[in-house]
Amino acid sequence: MITVYATRWCPDCGRAKEVLDTHRVAYKLVYLEEEPSARDIVLRLNGGMRSVPTIIFDDGSILVEPSNSQLAARLEQAQAISKGAEPPE
């Protein structure tokens, strides 16, 4: 399952949630304000920066502050792979 590290006040986090919801993708939403360990995870993954949204995919790949088109392309790639298609070169 995709994990999204976010904050409640972040407009980019809300935008990423909308993209995920539009693509009907299951994800776990973790708010940094509510999970103290989440802040540490985000800081470690982003070289000390508290950059959100930080999105971790099933394969371990990460997107940080993606645009709508970047996130949509990554979701479409993941859906194609799960359906048995070869990933693009």
Contacts in CASP RR format, 6 or more apart in sequence:
PFRMAT RR
TARGET T0000
AUTHOR 0000-0000-0000
METHOD contacts of the structure
MODEL  1
MITVYATRWCPDCGRAKEVLDTHRVAYKLVYLEEEPSARDIVLRLNGGMR
SVPTIIFDDGSILVEPSNSQLAARLEQAQAISKGAEPPE
1 26 0 8 1.000
1 27 0 8 1.000
1 28 0 8 1.000
1 58 0 8 1.000
2 20 0 8 1.000
2 25 0 8 1.000
2 26 0 8 1.000
2 27 0 8 1.000
2 28 0 8 1.000
2 55 0 8 1.000
2 56 0 8 1.000
2 57 0 8 1.000
2 58 0 8 1.000
3 27 0 8 1.000
3 28 0 8 1.000
3 30 0 8 1.000
3 55 0 8 1.000
3 56 0 8 1.000
4 13 0 8 1.000
4 16 0 8 1.000
4 17 0 8 1.000
4 20 0 8 1.000
4 27 0 8 1.000
4 28 0 8 1.000
4 29 0 8 1.000
4 30 0 8 1.000
4 53 0 8 1.000
4 54 0 8 1.000
4 55 0 8 1.000
4 56 0 8 1.000
5 30 0 8 1.000
5 32 0 8 1.000
5 38 0 8 1.000
5 41 0 8 1.000
5 42 0 8 1.000
5 52 0 8 1.000
5 53 0 8 1.000
5 54 0 8 1.000
5 55 0 8 1.000
5 56 0 8 1.000
6 13 0 8 1.000
6 14 0 8 1.000
6 16 0 8 1.000
6 17 0 8 1.000
6 29 0 8 1.000
6 30 0 8 1.000
6 31 0 8 1.000
6 32 0 8 1.000
6 52 0 8 1.000
6 53 0 8 1.000
7 13 0 8 1.000
7 31 0 8 1.000
7 32 0 8 1.000
7 33 0 8 1.000
7 52 0 8 1.000
8 31 0 8 1.000
8 33 0 8 1.000
10 52 0 8 1.000
10 53 0 8 1.000
12 52 0 8 1.000
12 53 0 8 1.000
12 65 0 8 1.000
13 52 0 8 1.000
13 53 0 8 1.000
14 53 0 8 1.000
15 68 0 8 1.000
16 53 0 8 1.000
16 55 0 8 1.000
16 66 0 8 1.000
16 71 0 8 1.000
17 29 0 8 1.000
19 68 0 8 1.000
19 71 0 8 1.000
19 72 0 8 1.000
19 75 0 8 1.000
20 27 0 8 1.000
20 71 0 8 1.000
20 75 0 8 1.000
23 72 0 8 1.000
23 75 0 8 1.000
23 76 0 8 1.000
23 79 0 8 1.000
25 75 0 8 1.000
30 38 0 8 1.000
31 38 0 8 1.000
32 38 0 8 1.000
32 39 0 8 1.000
32 42 0 8 1.000
32 50 0 8 1.000
32 52 0 8 1.000
39 50 0 8 1.000
41 54 0 8 1.000
42 50 0 8 1.000
42 51 0 8 1.000
42 52 0 8 1.000
42 54 0 8 1.000
43 49 0 8 1.000
43 50 0 8 1.000
45 54 0 8 1.000
45 56 0 8 1.000
45 62 0 8 1.000
45 64 0 8 1.000
46 54 0 8 1.000
46 64 0 8 1.000
51 64 0 8 1.000
51 65 0 8 1.000
52 65 0 8 1.000
53 63 0 8 1.000
53 64 0 8 1.000
53 65 0 8 1.000
53 66 0 8 1.000
54 62 0 8 1.000
54 63 0 8 1.000
54 64 0 8 1.000
55 62 0 8 1.000
55 63 0 8 1.000
55 64 0 8 1.000
55 66 0 8 1.000
55 71 0 8 1.000
56 62 0 8 1.000
57 63 0 8 1.000
57 74 0 8 1.000
57 78 0 8 1.000
58 78 0 8 1.000
59 78 0 8 1.000
61 74 0 8 1.000
63 70 0 8 1.000
63 71 0 8 1.000
63 74 0 8 1.000
66 74 0 8 1.000
77 87 0 8 1.000
77 88 0 8 1.000
80 87 0 8 1.000
81 87 0 8 1.000
END
